[in-house]
Amino acid sequence: MRRSYSAIGAVAFAFLLILLIAPASFGQSSAGASIRVALKGHDPVAYFTEKRPVRGAPDISYDWDGARYLFSSTKHRSAFVADPDRYAPRYGGYCAGGLSLGRKAEADPELWKVVDGKLYVFASTRAKETLETDPAGTIERGSRNWKRLK
């Protein structure tokens, strides 16, 4: 009978230990992942200055509007901080074509277009074609849906 009590005690102790340790480890892993890196780490200012996507550096970052932006230089970060609305991608860097259809999808920073001085990114070439064929309609629908889906 002693063996069964000690086996039950060992199982209970292990279960209690798991209950105590698991929440702490889950808390640690989710704390660092709470902010989304916009543009998959590409520098938003580079689309305007270099006319192409450029990878940012994790140690040159700025958190704005619920997302973390990475920059390829401190000069680019300073420009962004001075006027984030000028450089930040529309719709938080989500796919402009998808938002025009009422869907929030992560965009590919290599698929992009600047329209009227604003940066738009897309999840696919087909989504980009949506903006190219009907820029005003796509932007209007995307902006309306963004208010709801943000």
N, C-alpha and C positions, 0 to 999 in steps of 0.2 A: 504494500500500500504506500510505503514511503516513496518508492520510485515514481509512482503515478503523480503524487503531489509535487515532487521536485520537477518532473517533466512539465507539468501544468504551470508551475511557477516560472520555469525557464521560458516557456512559450509566452506567458503573460508579460514577463519582464522584457523580452525581445519586442513584443507588440507595443508595449508602453514606450520603449526606447525609440521605435520607429515613429510613433505618434509625436514624440517630442522633437526629434531631429528633422523629420521631413518638412514641416512648415518653415523652419529656419532656412533650409537649403532652397526651398522654392522661393522664399522671399528674397534671398540673395540673387538668384538668377533672374528674377523678373524685374528687380529694381534697376539694373543696368540697361534693360531692354525697353524701358518705358518711353523713350523718345525715338521717333523714327528718323533715320538718316535720309534726307531728301535727295532726290536725283541719284540715288545709289552711290552717293559719295562724290559726285561730280561738282565742280566749281560753277555756281550759277553766273558769276560775273564773266567767266571765260567765254560763254556763248556770245557775249556782246563785244568783248575786247579781242579775243582770239578767233572769233567766228567759228568755233568748234568746241565740242565737249572736251574738258580736261579734268583729269582726276584731281580731287582735293586731298589734302593731308589731314589725318585725324587730329593732329596737334594744332591745326589752324582752323578752328571751327567757331560757329556762332549759332545759338539757339534762338529761333524766331518763329512765331505763330505755330507752336506745337511741333516743330521739326528742327533737326540739327542740320546745318549746312556746313560743308567742308570746302576749303579754299586752297588753291595752289600757291597762294602768296598772302602775306599780311596786307599788302596793298589792296588785293581783291577783297579781303575781309573788311578792311576799312571802308572801301567803297560801298559794300553791301550794308554795313552797319549804318552808314550815313543816309542811305536811301533804299531800304529793303524792298519796297514796293516796285521800284524800278527794275531790280534784278531777279527777284524771286519768281519762280515759275508760277503761272496761273494754276489755280486749283491745287495748291500745295504740292505740285509736281506729280499729281495723278494724271492719267491719260485724258487728254482733252476730248478725244473722239468718244471714249467710253462715257465720259460725263455728259456729253451731248445726248447720249442715249439713256441716261439715267443710271449708269453703272460706274462704280468707283473701282478702278483697276490701277495697279502699279505700272508706271511707265518705264520705257527703255530710254535712258538719257541720250542714247545715240540717235534716236528718232525725234527730231525737234524742228521747230520753226519759230521765227520771230515775226509777229504780226502787229503792226502799229506800235512797235517798241516793247511788246510784251512777249515773254517766252512761254511757249506751249510745248509739252512733251507728249509722246504717244506710246502706246503699248505695241503697236504693229504698223506696218506700212499702210495697211487698209484704213486704220484709224487716222493716220496722217492725211490720207487722201480725202477723208471726210472734211477736214478743215480746208484743204486746198480747193475743193470743188464748191464749198459753201462756207466761206470764212465767217461772214456775219451771222448766219443761222447757227452754225456750230458753236460759235462763241456765246451767242445769246442763250441757247439751250444749255450749254455747259455751265454758264454763270447761274442760271436759274436753278439747275439741279445741284450745283455746288452748295448753294445756301441750304438746301435740304439734306444733302449727304455729308456735309463737312463734319 
